[in-house]
């Protein structure tokens, strides 16, 4: 990490994290910190074992002030387990995930084993149509940066509730078009022509954790714009997208707020309409 990048950010009362970026952008919701731990936080929201749930709904609860926790038995759905870093769970997807994401698997859906599944998940038969055909979808599935997080729990919590001694893996902003523009500019502030932001296709949980967690391993990690997953959009306000950054890049961006365009009149004029 370059010498001019701080090892931490400013902290408010009780050692809680404060973000200059969030202040400068006047965000509607708190940035969400994603942490790894072997200790389960008390009073955290958690899916029941074996019950379906959407990780993005839990993410939005964290943006609104709650803490959510996941483990290898309570990740909501197979895609959520992948997105949270619990390995390649798609190998267990009924009828093949590449068919579900594309044109469906009518042959599988005619089987006795699929009868109840189709009733609860009709897209197994007709597909979500996010890819033209199963062959294209399989290329996406094979290229995902699957990982096994080294801890029991993945935790979502508001950034301002992260205390001294806790270090996030990823920080995720929820931003409208104006704020997303500012985040993208700030991410590129000290990079010049080097690409600093990507917008990959993926499930909502892929874009808020799996992809940025993978980016964290790079020497110069990139930010990930996400929540473009049509299936997850119903959990998110219509004008918001996510902007997820590995913690190292978050510190870099925090250190660049002072002296940047965020202090000048051009941004202030745009910021005013978000007050």
N, C-alpha and C positions, 0 to 999 in steps of 0.2 A: 504494500500500500504506500503511495507517495507520502513523503514527510509532511506535506501541507494538509493532509486529510486528517481530521481529528479521529481519535479512537472511540469517541463517544459523542453524544449530543447533549444539549442543555437539558437540565432536569428541573422540574418544579418541586412542589411540596412532596414530602416523603420520597424523594428521589425518583419520581415518575418522569418518563420521557416527554419532552416537548419538541415539536417540529416547527422550524422556521418556515419550511415549505407550506405546511398546512395553514399557518398563520397568513403567509403572503397570498395564498390562493383563496382564502376564505371558503374552505371546503364545507359542504353540507354535512358530511359525516366524518367521524374520526378516521384517520388511517388505521388499517388493521395490521397488527404484527402477527406473524406466523412463527411459532416457536416449537422446538422439539424438546421433549422432556421424558424422564422416567417417573416423574411424579405427577399425579393427577390433581389439577387445581380443584379446590373445594367449590361446590355450588355451581359447577359449570354445566351448560347445556350439553347433552349427549344423546345420540340416537340409541334406541333400544336394540339390543342384539337381534339380528335377523329381520329387522324392520326396515322398509325402504325409506329413504330420505334424501334430499338434495343438499350437497355440501354448500352450494351457493346460498341457500336459505339460511344456513348457519353462519356463513360469512356476513350476510346482511345483518343478522342479529348481533354479531361482533361489532360491526360498524355503528350500531345503535347503542352500544355500551355493554353488551353481555360478553361473557367468556364461553367459548365452545371447545369441546375436546373430542378427539377421535382416537380409536385404537383399531387393531386388526380384526375386531369383531363388531365394530360400530362405525362403519364408514358410509352407511347409507345405501350405496349401490356399487356395483363393480367398477363403474367409471370413476366414482368417488374414491374408491380404494386405490385405483391407479393414480388419480390426481393428487392424492395425499402422500404418495410415496410408499405404498404398501406392496409394491411389486406388480408383476403383470397378471392381474386378475382376469384379464380378458380371455385367457385360455379357458376359463370356466363359463364363458357367456353362452347361454343356450341358443343353439342354431347358428352360432358364429357371429361375432361382433361385426365382421366385414359386411355381412348381409343386413344386419340391423341398421347400420349406418348408410346403406345404399338402397337396394331394391327389395329387401325382405327375403325370407326363406319360406316359400309356400309349401315346399315338400316337407320340411321339418314341422311346420305348423299343422299338417294333417296327421301327425303322429299322436298316439295316445299320451305320450309324455308331455306334449306341448299344449294340450287342451286348456288347462287352467292358466298356463302362462300367457297364452294369447288373449284370454279373457281380460287379464289385467294389463297386458302390454300389447295392444293390437299392432303396434309398429313392427313386431316380430314378423308379421305376415307381409305388410306392404313396404316396410322400411322407412327410415327417416328421410331418405333422399338427399342427404348431405354430400354424397358422392355419387357419381354417374353410375358406377357398377361396383361389385364386390372386389374386383381386381384393383381398382384405384383405391378403394377404402383400405385394402390390405397393405398397400404401400404406406399409407398413413400409420396404420397400427404397428407395422414393423419398424417404423422410423422413430416411434415415441421414445423419449429418454427415460425408460423405466428405471426405477430406483427402489431400494429398500432403505428407508430411513433407519438410523441406528438406535432409535429410541422406541419406547412403548407407545408414547402419545404424541400426537400433533395437536397443537393448541392455537386457536384464534382468539385474540383479545385486542381491545382498543389500544393503540400505541401509547396513549397517555396513562394507561394502567400498567405498562411494563415498568418494573421496578429495578433498582440497582441489583446487579448480579444476574439479571436475565438478558440474554442476547438473542434477538430475533434472527431467523434465517432469511426472511423475506418481509418487506413492508409493502402493503398494497393500498393505493389511493383510489377513491371513487371520485371520478371527475366528469364534469360536463365538457362540452366542446371547447369553451374558453380555457378552462383549467387544464384540460388534456393538452391543449396547444402549449401552454406554459410549461407543463411537465416535460413535453418532448423537447422544447427548446433548452430547458435547463439540463436535461440529460446529455445534450450535445454541446453544452457550454464550453467544456474544456477538451473536446474531442476533435473538433474540426470536421474533416470529411469522413472520419471513421463512423460507420453505422452504430447508433447507440440505442435504437428502439426497433423492436420487431412486433409484427402482428400475426402470429401463427394461428392456423386453424386448430381448434381443440375444444374439448368440453370446458365448461366454465372453470371447473376445479383444476384442469390442466394449466389454464392460463394464470391462475392466481398462485399456484404453488409449484407444480411439477416442472414447468418450463423455466420460471425464474430460479428455482432451486438448482436446476441443471446449469443455468447461466452463471450461477455463483462460482462454479468451478473454473470458469475462464479467467484469464489474466485481466481482460477488459470486459466484464459482463455487460449485457444489454438489458434494458428494461423491456417489459412485455405488456403490450396493450391487450386487454382481454375482456371477458364476459360478452363476447360476440356470439356465443353459443345460443342459437335460437331456442333450444329446449330449456335453457336456464333464464332467458330474458324475463320471463313472467315474475321472477323473484326480485328483479332490479328495476328501479325507476327508469322510464323510457329515455331520459336524456343522459344517463350515466354509463360510463365504461370504467373498467379497472386499469390501473397503471401499476404494475408490480415490479419492484426492484429488489435484487439481492442486497443484503444489509450493507455490504462493502460499498456498493454503488449508492445506496441511500445516504451513507455518511459523506460520500463525495459530493452528492448533490446538495446536501444540507450545508456543507462548507462553502458552496458557491453562491448561496443566496445573497449574501452581503456583497455589494458592488455590482450586482447583475441587473439585468433589465427589470427584475421584479421590484426594484426601488425607483424606477423612472416613470414619467408621466404616461408614456404609451401604454404600459401595462395597467397603470392605475385607472385609466379611462375604461379599459376592458373590465377590470376588477369591480368597478362601481356598479355595473349592471348585474353583478352576482351577490350584492349585499342584501 
